[in-house]
Amino acid sequence: MKRGFLFTFVLIGLLEACSENSETVIEEFTGNEFVYDLAQSSDFPTSGTVAFQERTDGDVQVVVSLEGTEGDIFHPVHLHFGDLSTPDADIAFLLNDLKGSEGESSTTVSLLSDETKFSFQTLGQFNGSVKVHLGAAGSDADVILAAGNIGANRNSIGGRQKVAICKSY
């Protein structure tokens, strides 16, 4: 009798464990991703990448990762219309600030500032660039730590001399 009770108890425990593990897991990302380099664009030794990840809901997750940042300072990150050399380039989207001590920023994007839909499918044809600034105001806003062309501009040469200062707001 004890064996039957023990067997039943173990069987019920296994069935409950299996039912908990068989819950449907909703995936957040499709696995599609574009990664672009962000090159040093000032005297500060920073560089990194910007990754565009397709989400299952159709939005795009933008993850900026930089090496060479530190401290509690927050660095503004902008997605711009036009390539790096476009003077006074309009901001397509204000990405979340990058904290120096973490070196990373993550933002979900679905609509750009001009109200156009931004998706993983449109990214390849997007005429844009990404710039990470030293600060949000004053002369720090004019210092671009790292930058890179994306989308249709991905093969354009950047470099420190070709990075234009952003439009002031």
One Martini backbone bead per residue (centre of mass of N, CA, C, O) as a GRO file, in nm:
protein
  169
    1MET     BB    1   0.057   0.063  -0.021
    2LYS     BB    2   0.299   0.257   0.000
    3ARG     BB    3   0.388   0.229  -0.294
    4GLY     BB    4   0.130   0.340  -0.425
    5PHE     BB    5   0.140   0.617  -0.289
    6LEU     BB    6   0.423   0.699  -0.383
    7PHE     BB    7   0.374   0.671  -0.685
    8THR     BB    8   0.144   0.878  -0.703
    9PHE     BB    9   0.300   1.118  -0.590
   10VAL     BB   10   0.525   1.120  -0.809
   11LEU     BB   11   0.337   1.141  -1.057
   12ILE     BB   12   0.209   1.412  -0.983
   13GLY     BB   13   0.472   1.573  -0.970
   14LEU     BB   14   0.554   1.525  -1.268
   15LEU     BB   15   0.301   1.643  -1.402
   16GLU     BB   16   0.334   1.929  -1.285
   17ALA     BB   17   0.615   1.986  -1.398
   18CYS     BB   18   0.537   1.952  -1.697
   19SER     BB   19   0.311   2.167  -1.708
   20GLU     BB   20   0.498   2.410  -1.637
   21ASN     BB   21   0.705   2.361  -1.886
   22SER     BB   22   0.459   2.374  -2.120
   23GLU     BB   23   0.443   2.654  -2.141
   24THR     BB   24   0.404   2.920  -2.331
   25VAL     BB   25   0.653   3.092  -2.506
   26ILE     BB   26   0.705   3.425  -2.571
   27GLU     BB   27   0.853   3.572  -2.823
   28GLU     BB   28   1.025   3.882  -2.885
   29PHE     BB   29   1.207   3.763  -3.118
   30THR     BB   30   1.302   3.654  -3.450
   31GLY     BB   31   1.642   3.688  -3.515
   32ASN     BB   32   1.661   3.948  -3.658
   33GLU     BB   33   1.974   4.127  -3.758
   34PHE     BB   34   2.149   4.440  -3.734
   35VAL     BB   35   2.501   4.540  -3.750
   36TYR     BB   36   2.678   4.837  -3.654
   37ASP     BB   37   2.927   5.056  -3.657
   38LEU     BB   38   3.095   5.263  -3.408
   39ALA     BB   39   3.293   5.536  -3.437
   40GLN     BB   40   3.524   5.733  -3.358
   41SER     BB   41   3.444   6.114  -3.320
   42SER     BB   42   3.679   6.192  -3.118
   43ASP     BB   43   3.905   6.218  -2.852
   44PHE     BB   44   3.738   5.995  -2.748
   45PRO     BB   45   3.778   5.643  -2.671
   46THR     BB   46   3.515   5.546  -2.870
   47SER     BB   47   3.328   5.238  -2.936
   48GLY     BB   48   3.098   5.025  -3.145
   49THR     BB   49   2.745   4.938  -3.151
   50VAL     BB   50   2.446   4.880  -3.357
   51ALA     BB   51   2.137   4.713  -3.294
   52PHE     BB   52   1.881   4.559  -3.499
   53GLN     BB   53   1.580   4.418  -3.374
   54GLU     BB   54   1.332   4.199  -3.437
   55ARG     BB   55   1.008   4.201  -3.347
   56THR     BB   56   0.706   4.030  -3.322
   57ASP     BB   57   0.535   4.320  -3.328
   58GLY     BB   58   0.729   4.501  -3.552
   59ASP     BB   59   0.932   4.619  -3.400
   60VAL     BB   60   1.240   4.794  -3.295
   61GLN     BB   61   1.541   4.710  -3.149
   62VAL     BB   62   1.781   4.936  -3.001
   63VAL     BB   63   2.134   4.862  -2.954
   64VAL     BB   64   2.377   5.034  -2.769
   65SER     BB   65   2.741   4.983  -2.776
   66LEU     BB   66   3.010   5.094  -2.559
   67GLU     BB   67   3.347   5.178  -2.546
   68GLY     BB   68   3.483   5.420  -2.306
   69THR     BB   69   3.283   5.448  -2.080
   70GLU     BB   70   3.185   5.643  -1.776
   71GLY     BB   71   2.999   5.670  -1.516
   72ASP     BB   72   2.702   5.889  -1.452
   73ILE     BB   73   2.683   5.963  -1.736
   74PHE     BB   74   2.472   6.085  -1.999
   75HIS     BB   75   2.423   5.978  -2.339
   76PRO     BB   76   2.306   6.084  -2.617
   77VAL     BB   77   2.084   5.924  -2.865
   78HIS     BB   78   2.072   5.932  -3.229
   79LEU     BB   79   1.844   5.912  -3.492
   80HIS     BB   80   1.915   5.987  -3.828
   81PHE     BB   81   1.882   6.167  -4.099
   82GLY     BB   82   2.117   6.068  -4.280
   83ASP     BB   83   2.433   6.100  -4.293
   84LEU     BB   84   2.710   6.196  -4.115
   85SER     BB   85   2.758   6.462  -4.316
   86THR     BB   86   2.493   6.588  -4.242
   87PRO     BB   87   2.391   6.890  -4.189
   88ASP     BB   88   2.152   6.930  -3.962
   89ALA     BB   89   2.027   6.670  -3.889
   90ASP     BB   90   1.752   6.511  -3.844
   91ILE     BB   91   1.558   6.363  -3.609
   92ALA     BB   92   1.408   6.046  -3.603
   93PHE     BB   93   1.517   5.948  -3.304
   94LEU     BB   94   1.509   5.927  -2.954
   95LEU     BB   95   1.715   5.766  -2.782
   96ASN     BB   96   1.828   5.624  -2.526
   97ASP     BB   97   2.034   5.677  -2.296
   98LEU     BB   98   2.376   5.642  -2.215
   99LYS     BB   99   2.544   5.490  -1.965
  100GLY     BB  100   2.866   5.498  -1.886
  101SER     BB  101   2.890   5.242  -1.687
  102GLU     BB  102   2.738   5.050  -1.910
  103GLY     BB  103   2.741   5.110  -2.235
  104GLU     BB  104   2.410   5.118  -2.269
  105SER     BB  105   2.126   5.104  -2.503
  106SER     BB  106   1.756   5.076  -2.508
  107THR     BB  107   1.513   5.076  -2.788
  108THR     BB  108   1.185   5.123  -2.902
  109VAL     BB  109   1.075   5.120  -3.250
  110SER     BB  110   0.802   5.247  -3.484
  111LEU     BB  111   0.812   5.568  -3.499
  112LEU     BB  112   0.890   5.849  -3.647
  113SER     BB  113   0.903   6.194  -3.647
  114ASP     BB  114   0.739   6.176  -3.944
  115GLU     BB  115   0.532   5.915  -3.903
  116THR     BB  116   0.690   5.679  -3.991
  117LYS     BB  117   0.739   5.359  -4.036
  118PHE     BB  118   0.944   5.137  -3.838
  119SER     BB  119   1.127   4.864  -3.973
  120PHE     BB  120   1.310   4.599  -4.062
  121GLN     BB  121   1.234   4.623  -4.371
  122THR     BB  122   1.317   4.946  -4.388
  123LEU     BB  123   1.618   4.967  -4.294
  124GLY     BB  124   1.783   4.907  -4.562
  125GLN     BB  125   1.655   5.201  -4.687
  126PHE     BB  126   1.761   5.379  -4.472
  127ASN     BB  127   1.858   5.724  -4.438
  128GLY     BB  128   2.115   5.686  -4.193
  129SER     BB  129   2.211   5.756  -3.842
  130VAL     BB  130   2.436   5.733  -3.552
  131LYS     BB  131   2.458   5.930  -3.241
  132VAL     BB  132   2.693   5.996  -2.975
  133HIS     BB  133   2.690   6.205  -2.704
  134LEU     BB  134   2.829   6.364  -2.441
  135GLY     BB  135   2.578   6.569  -2.434
  136ALA     BB  136   2.274   6.776  -2.419
  137ALA     BB  137   2.444   7.048  -2.372
  138GLY     BB  138   2.610   7.264  -2.522
  139SER     BB  139   2.924   7.165  -2.604
  140ASP     BB  140   2.856   6.856  -2.553
  141ALA     BB  141   2.654   6.831  -2.800
  142ASP     BB  142   2.898   6.865  -3.020
  143VAL     BB  143   3.001   6.594  -2.907
  144ILE     BB  144   3.100   6.301  -3.082
  145LEU     BB  145   3.185   5.993  -2.985
  146ALA     BB  146   2.989   5.814  -3.178
  147ALA     BB  147   2.950   5.675  -3.520
  148GLY     BB  148   2.700   5.566  -3.780
  149ASN     BB  149   2.603   5.413  -4.056
  150ILE     BB  150   2.282   5.321  -4.199
  151GLY     BB  151   2.148   5.122  -4.411
  152ALA     BB  152   2.193   5.276  -4.710
  153ASN     BB  153   2.480   5.388  -4.562
  154ARG     BB  154   2.666   5.144  -4.464
  155ASN     BB  155   2.910   5.203  -4.695
  156SER     BB  156   2.983   5.460  -4.585
  157ILE     BB  157   3.216   5.685  -4.511
  158GLY     BB  158   3.342   5.821  -4.233
  159GLY     BB  159   3.469   5.962  -3.974
  160ARG     BB  160   3.577   6.236  -3.807
  161GLN     BB  161   3.561   6.448  -4.053
  162LYS     BB  162   3.243   6.350  -4.144
  163VAL     BB  163   3.105   6.462  -3.881
  164ALA     BB  164   2.824   6.620  -3.815
  165ILE     BB  165   2.655   6.843  -3.660
  166CYS     BB  166   2.378   6.886  -3.494
  167LYS     BB  167   2.081   6.994  -3.444
  168SER     BB  168   1.945   7.235  -3.263
  169TYR     BB  169   1.694   7.247  -2.967
   0.00000   0.00000   0.00000
